[in-house]
């Protein structure tokens, strides 16, 4: 049981930051990843579409011997999590809950900012999760539709002035509210963390990918479900596997796995 796969799905390739975080936190875990590149992004779709796509993603991963399922897409976790949890008896992990909990733990002035996709922001998933933990926290959110395309173009390094200016514009209304903590509520955004630090050096930055990996580690440890042997990691997409293989190095350094097309 312990050496079965952790299944991870995302709307595209951003979920590879979650895979990277899991690999770092749990180096012996066997992982199968599915990125729905054919229908990416999810952030601009209707809720009914997102739920149906998330169900299809999870059903694809059913074909593998899973011990846990991870919804690596913030948008899918925000909108389809309850639906997915009802489908499985195995543990289902997301990204919204862990990031919200960590943000509440480290915020001292109870003012937390969230940047994410339009659909994730409109769902108010982070606001609901944070308020459930501490109703006295003020949550300020901003949708950032231009950031994912920029990251996937590799425009997230310190010399990318265009990205930095766009990011600063998205952050300004949140910083004006006096936030002391910021949740990077999209799996692409951890790659922008250094840029965020340059713009706002005095705030806490919470990666939803890192927070999710720590939650997975804690729960699998508690359940005595940690793998004792790394056997295999597999990566699948719904379109253009060659494209993902090229972009994967953006998310996972020295990515040397074959990317296969969903059958």
C-alpha positions as CSV (number, residue, x, y, z in Angstrom):
1,X,0.0,0.0,0.0
2,X,2.7,2.5,1.0
3,X,4.5,2.3,-2.3
4,X,1.5,3.0,-4.4
5,X,1.3,6.3,-6.4
6,X,0.4,9.7,-5.2
7,X,-1.7,11.0,-8.1
8,X,-1.5,14.7,-8.9
9,X,-3.6,16.6,-11.4
10,X,-3.6,20.1,-12.7
11,X,-5.2,22.2,-15.4
12,X,-1.8,22.3,-17.2
13,X,1.8,22.4,-16.2
14,X,1.8,24.7,-13.2
15,X,1.1,21.7,-10.9
16,X,4.6,20.7,-11.5
17,X,5.6,23.1,-8.7
18,X,3.5,20.9,-6.4
19,X,5.2,17.8,-7.7
20,X,8.6,19.5,-7.1
21,X,7.6,20.4,-3.5
22,X,6.4,16.8,-2.9
23,X,9.6,15.4,-4.3
24,X,11.6,17.6,-2.0
25,X,9.6,16.9,1.1
26,X,9.0,13.2,0.3
27,X,11.9,11.9,-1.9
28,X,10.8,8.3,-1.8
29,X,7.2,8.9,-3.1
30,X,6.1,7.4,-6.4
31,X,4.1,10.0,-8.3
32,X,1.9,10.0,-11.4
33,X,1.1,13.5,-12.8
34,X,-1.6,14.5,-15.2
35,X,-1.8,18.0,-16.8
36,X,-4.9,18.8,-18.8
37,X,-3.0,20.9,-21.3
38,X,-5.8,20.5,-23.9
39,X,-8.2,22.5,-21.7
40,X,-5.8,24.8,-20.0
41,X,-6.4,27.3,-18.4
42,X,-9.2,26.5,-16.1
43,X,-9.2,29.9,-14.5
44,X,-11.4,31.5,-17.2
45,X,-14.0,28.7,-17.4
46,X,-17.5,28.4,-15.8
47,X,-17.8,26.5,-12.5
48,X,-19.7,23.6,-14.2
49,X,-17.0,23.2,-16.8
50,X,-14.3,23.2,-14.1
51,X,-16.1,20.5,-12.1
52,X,-16.5,18.3,-15.1
53,X,-12.9,18.7,-16.2
54,X,-11.6,18.0,-12.6
55,X,-13.7,14.8,-12.5
56,X,-12.2,13.7,-15.9
57,X,-8.7,14.4,-14.6
58,X,-9.3,12.3,-11.4
59,X,-10.9,9.5,-13.4
60,X,-7.8,9.3,-15.7
61,X,-5.6,8.9,-12.6
62,X,-7.9,6.1,-11.3
63,X,-6.2,3.8,-13.8
64,X,-3.1,3.9,-11.6
65,X,-2.7,2.3,-8.2
66,X,-3.2,5.3,-6.0
67,X,-2.8,5.8,-2.3
68,X,-3.7,9.5,-2.4
69,X,-4.9,12.1,-4.8
70,X,-3.7,15.7,-5.0
71,X,-5.7,18.5,-6.7
72,X,-2.7,20.7,-7.6
73,X,-4.8,23.3,-9.4
74,X,-6.0,26.1,-7.2
75,X,-9.0,26.8,-9.4
76,X,-10.0,23.1,-9.4
77,X,-9.4,22.8,-5.7
78,X,-11.5,25.9,-5.0
79,X,-14.5,24.8,-7.1
80,X,-14.4,21.0,-7.5
81,X,-12.8,19.8,-4.3
82,X,-16.1,18.7,-2.6
83,X,-17.1,16.8,-5.7
84,X,-13.8,15.0,-6.0
85,X,-13.7,14.1,-2.3
86,X,-17.1,12.3,-2.6
87,X,-15.7,10.2,-5.4
88,X,-12.9,8.5,-3.5
89,X,-12.1,6.8,-0.2
90,X,-8.4,7.5,-0.5
91,X,-7.1,10.8,1.0
92,X,-7.7,13.8,-1.2
93,X,-5.4,16.8,-0.8
94,X,-5.7,20.3,-2.1
95,X,-3.8,23.5,-2.1
96,X,-6.2,26.1,-0.8
97,X,-6.6,24.7,2.8
98,X,-3.0,24.3,3.6
99,X,-2.0,27.7,2.3
100,X,-4.8,29.4,4.2
101,X,-3.9,27.7,7.5
102,X,-0.2,28.6,7.2
103,X,-1.1,32.2,6.3
104,X,-3.3,32.5,9.3
105,X,-0.5,31.1,11.5
106,X,2.1,33.6,10.4
107,X,0.1,36.8,9.9
108,X,0.5,39.2,12.8
109,X,-1.8,42.0,11.7
110,X,-4.5,39.7,10.4
111,X,-4.4,41.2,6.9
112,X,-3.8,38.6,4.3
113,X,-3.6,39.1,0.5
114,X,-4.4,36.5,-2.2
115,X,-3.4,36.5,-5.8
116,X,-4.9,33.8,-8.0
117,X,-6.8,33.1,-11.2
118,X,-10.1,34.9,-11.9
119,X,-12.2,31.7,-11.2
120,X,-10.4,31.0,-8.0
121,X,-10.8,34.6,-6.8
122,X,-14.5,34.6,-7.8
123,X,-15.1,31.4,-5.9
124,X,-14.0,33.1,-2.6
125,X,-12.4,29.8,-1.7
126,X,-9.5,31.4,0.1
127,X,-11.6,33.9,1.9
128,X,-14.0,31.2,3.1
129,X,-11.1,28.9,4.2
130,X,-9.3,31.7,6.1
131,X,-12.5,33.0,7.7
132,X,-13.2,29.4,8.9
133,X,-9.9,29.4,10.6
134,X,-10.0,32.9,12.0
135,X,-13.1,35.1,11.4
136,X,-11.2,38.2,12.4
137,X,-8.7,38.0,9.5
138,X,-9.3,40.5,6.7
139,X,-8.7,38.9,3.3
140,X,-7.9,41.1,0.2
141,X,-7.9,39.3,-3.1
142,X,-6.9,40.2,-6.7
143,X,-7.3,38.1,-9.9
144,X,-4.1,38.1,-12.0
145,X,-5.1,36.7,-15.5
146,X,-1.9,37.9,-17.2
147,X,0.6,36.1,-14.9
148,X,0.2,32.4,-16.1
149,X,1.0,33.2,-19.8
150,X,4.0,35.2,-18.7
151,X,5.4,32.4,-16.5
152,X,4.8,29.8,-19.3
153,X,6.8,32.0,-21.6
154,X,9.7,31.9,-19.1
155,X,9.2,35.6,-18.3
156,X,9.7,35.4,-14.5
157,X,13.4,36.1,-14.0
158,X,14.7,39.3,-12.4
159,X,15.4,41.0,-15.8
160,X,11.8,40.6,-17.0
161,X,10.7,44.3,-16.6
162,X,7.3,43.7,-18.2
163,X,6.3,40.9,-15.8
164,X,7.5,42.9,-12.8
165,X,5.5,45.9,-13.8
166,X,2.3,43.8,-14.3
167,X,2.9,42.0,-11.0
168,X,3.4,45.3,-9.2
169,X,0.1,46.5,-10.5
170,X,-1.7,43.5,-9.3
171,X,0.0,43.7,-5.8
172,X,-0.5,47.5,-5.3
173,X,-4.2,47.4,-4.1
174,X,-3.3,44.6,-1.7
175,X,-0.2,46.4,-0.3
176,X,-2.2,49.6,0.0
177,X,-4.5,47.7,2.4
178,X,-1.5,46.9,4.6
179,X,-1.3,43.2,4.2
180,X,1.6,41.5,6.0
181,X,1.2,38.1,4.3
182,X,0.5,37.1,0.7
183,X,-0.8,33.8,-0.6
184,X,0.5,32.8,-4.1
185,X,-2.8,31.1,-5.0
186,X,-1.8,29.6,-8.3
187,X,0.7,26.9,-8.9
188,X,2.6,29.0,-11.4
189,X,3.2,31.8,-9.0
190,X,6.0,30.3,-6.8
191,X,8.2,31.1,-9.8
192,X,7.4,34.8,-9.2
193,X,8.3,34.7,-5.5
194,X,11.7,36.4,-5.9
195,X,10.0,39.2,-7.9
196,X,7.3,39.6,-5.2
197,X,10.1,39.9,-2.6
198,X,11.7,42.7,-4.7
199,X,8.4,44.5,-4.9
200,X,7.3,43.9,-1.3
201,X,10.3,42.8,0.8
202,X,8.6,43.1,4.2
203,X,5.7,40.7,3.6
204,X,5.4,37.0,4.3
205,X,5.0,35.0,1.1
206,X,3.1,31.7,1.2
207,X,3.4,29.2,-1.6
208,X,0.3,27.1,-2.0
209,X,2.5,24.4,-3.6
210,X,4.9,24.2,-0.6
211,X,2.1,24.4,1.9
212,X,0.3,21.5,0.2
213,X,3.4,19.3,0.2
214,X,3.9,19.9,3.9
215,X,0.3,18.9,4.6
216,X,0.7,15.7,2.5
217,X,3.8,14.8,4.4
218,X,2.2,15.4,7.7
219,X,-0.9,13.4,6.9
220,X,0.8,10.5,5.2
221,X,3.2,10.2,8.1
222,X,0.3,10.2,10.6
223,X,-1.5,7.5,8.6
224,X,1.8,5.5,8.3
225,X,1.5,5.6,4.5
226,X,5.0,6.9,3.5
227,X,6.7,5.0,0.8
228,X,10.0,3.3,1.6
229,X,11.1,2.9,-2.0
230,X,11.1,5.2,-5.0
231,X,10.1,3.0,-7.9
232,X,8.6,5.3,-10.6
233,X,7.4,8.7,-11.5
234,X,5.1,9.2,-14.5
235,X,4.0,12.3,-16.3
236,X,1.0,12.6,-18.7
237,X,-0.8,15.4,-20.5
238,X,-3.9,15.7,-22.7
239,X,-2.0,17.4,-25.6
240,X,1.4,18.4,-26.8
241,X,3.7,16.2,-24.6
242,X,6.7,17.6,-26.4
243,X,5.7,21.1,-25.3
244,X,5.4,20.2,-21.7
245,X,8.7,18.4,-21.7
246,X,10.4,21.6,-22.9
247,X,8.5,23.8,-20.3
248,X,8.9,21.3,-17.5
249,X,12.5,22.5,-16.7
250,X,10.9,25.9,-15.8
251,X,9.1,24.1,-12.9
252,X,11.5,21.2,-12.0
253,X,15.2,21.7,-12.5
254,X,16.9,19.0,-14.7
255,X,13.5,17.5,-15.6
256,X,14.5,14.2,-17.2
257,X,11.3,12.2,-17.4
258,X,9.4,11.2,-20.5
259,X,6.1,13.0,-20.9
260,X,3.3,10.8,-22.4
261,X,0.1,11.6,-24.1
262,X,-3.1,10.6,-22.2
263,X,-4.6,7.5,-23.8
